[in-house]
């Protein structure tokens, strides 16, 4: 087997998009924390103490939701296509990795489209197995990935 044949024709790392950066995360927490503290203190002082505690509870829920969103943002997928190998590695937010390997000549790239929303799902099938790809991508990223990935598979299949 020639070593040059194992050189990647296509390699991509897919990650979920997070519109709020680390600095924005801190700003949102500081602003919401300040507002919750001020209104909570007001209601505690005026004798409506249950409402004051709910402001603290709301802040904790917001903090927990943002933390979980950032944790899920650590998920990623690595897709690599070479002449002899198609590899899709999926990394969970906890760091666990699952690898799906296909023969690129037998692999088929499938895309489900909706007329209004564009690509709704992408997956690779082959040899009686299948796996989805890029389920966390936004519609524009799905379109560009699908075009590039389909082109890479076509390039590999042409070089018989």
C-alpha positions in Angstrom: 0.0 0.0 0.0 1.4 3.4 -1.0 1.8 5.8 1.9 0.6 8.7 -0.3 -2.8 7.1 -0.6 -3.5 7.6 3.1 -3.0 11.3 3.0 -6.3 13.0 3.8 -8.2 14.4 0.8 -10.6 16.2 3.2 -10.4 16.9 6.9 -12.8 19.0 9.0 -13.5 19.7 12.6 -17.2 20.5 13.3 -18.0 22.4 16.5 -21.3 23.9 17.7 -21.6 27.7 17.4 -22.0 29.7 20.6 -23.1 33.3 19.9 -22.1 34.4 23.4 -18.4 34.4 24.2 -16.8 34.1 27.6 -16.7 37.9 28.1 -20.4 38.1 27.1 -21.2 35.3 29.5 -19.7 37.2 32.4 -21.5 40.4 31.4 -24.9 38.7 31.2 -24.3 37.1 34.6 -23.2 40.3 36.2 -26.2 42.3 34.7 -28.8 39.7 35.6 -27.2 39.1 39.0 -27.3 42.8 39.8 -30.9 43.2 38.7 -32.0 40.0 40.6 -30.1 41.2 43.7 -31.6 44.7 43.6 -35.2 43.6 43.1 -34.8 40.7 45.4 -33.5 43.0 48.2 -36.4 45.4 47.5 -39.0 42.7 47.9 -37.2 41.3 51.0 -37.2 44.8 52.7 -40.8 45.5 51.8 -41.9 42.2 53.4 -42.6 40.2 50.3 -39.8 37.8 51.1 -40.9 34.9 49.0 -40.6 37.0 45.8 -37.1 38.0 46.9 -36.0 34.4 47.1 -37.5 33.7 43.7 -35.2 36.3 42.2 -32.2 34.4 43.6 -33.7 31.1 42.3 -34.1 32.7 38.8 -30.5 33.8 38.8 -29.3 30.3 39.7 -31.4 28.8 37.0 -30.0 31.2 34.4 -26.4 30.4 35.6 -27.1 26.7 35.4 -28.6 27.0 31.9 -25.7 29.0 30.5 -23.2 26.6 32.0 -25.0 23.6 30.5 -25.1 25.4 27.1 -21.3 26.0 27.2 -20.7 22.4 28.3 -22.6 21.1 25.3 -20.5 23.4 23.2 -17.5 21.3 23.9 -18.9 18.5 21.7 -17.2 18.2 18.3 -16.8 15.9 15.3 -13.7 15.2 13.3 -14.3 14.1 9.7 -11.5 12.7 7.6 -11.6 11.3 4.1 -8.6 9.6 2.5 -8.3 7.3 -0.5 -8.8 4.2 1.6 -10.6 5.4 4.7 -13.5 7.6 5.8 -13.4 8.3 9.6 -16.0 10.2 11.6 -14.9 10.8 15.2 -17.5 12.1 17.6 -16.4 13.7 20.9 -18.9 14.1 23.7 -18.8 17.2 26.0 -17.3 14.8 28.6 -14.4 13.9 26.2 -15.5 10.4 25.3 -14.8 9.6 21.7 -16.7 7.2 19.3 -15.2 6.5 15.9 -17.2 5.4 12.8 -15.1 4.1 10.0 -16.3 3.5 6.4 -14.8 2.4 3.1 -15.1 5.6 1.0 -16.0 3.6 -2.1 -19.0 2.0 -0.3 -20.0 5.0 1.7 -23.0 7.1 0.7 -23.6 10.6 1.9 -27.3 11.3 2.5 -28.9 14.7 3.1 -32.5 15.4 4.2 -33.8 18.8 3.0 -36.7 20.9 3.8 -37.9 23.4 1.2 -38.0 26.2 3.7 -35.2 25.4 6.1 -32.6 23.8 3.9 -30.6 20.8 5.2 -32.3 19.3 8.2 -29.9 16.3 8.6 -26.9 14.7 7.1 -25.6 11.1 7.5 -23.2 8.6 6.0 -24.3 5.0 5.2 -22.3 2.1 4.1 -21.7 -1.6 4.8 -25.0 -1.9 6.7 -24.2 1.0 9.1 -24.9 4.7 9.4 -24.1 7.7 11.4 -25.3 11.3 11.4 -22.9 14.2 10.9 -23.1 17.8 12.1 -26.5 17.6 13.8 -25.5 20.7 15.9 -24.5 22.9 12.9 -26.5 25.9 11.7 -28.2 25.7 8.3 -25.4 27.7 6.5 -22.6 25.6 7.9 -24.5 22.4 7.0 -24.8 23.6 3.4 -21.1 24.5 3.1 -20.0 21.2 4.8 -22.3 19.1 2.6 -20.9 20.7 -0.5 -17.3 20.2 0.6 -17.8 16.7 1.9 -19.7 15.5 -1.2 -16.9 16.9 -3.3 -14.2 15.1 -1.3 -16.1 11.8 -1.7 -16.5 12.3 -5.4 -12.8 13.1 -5.7 -11.8 9.9 -3.9 -14.1 7.8 -6.0 -12.8 9.2 -9.3 -9.2 8.2 -8.5 -9.6 4.5 -8.9 
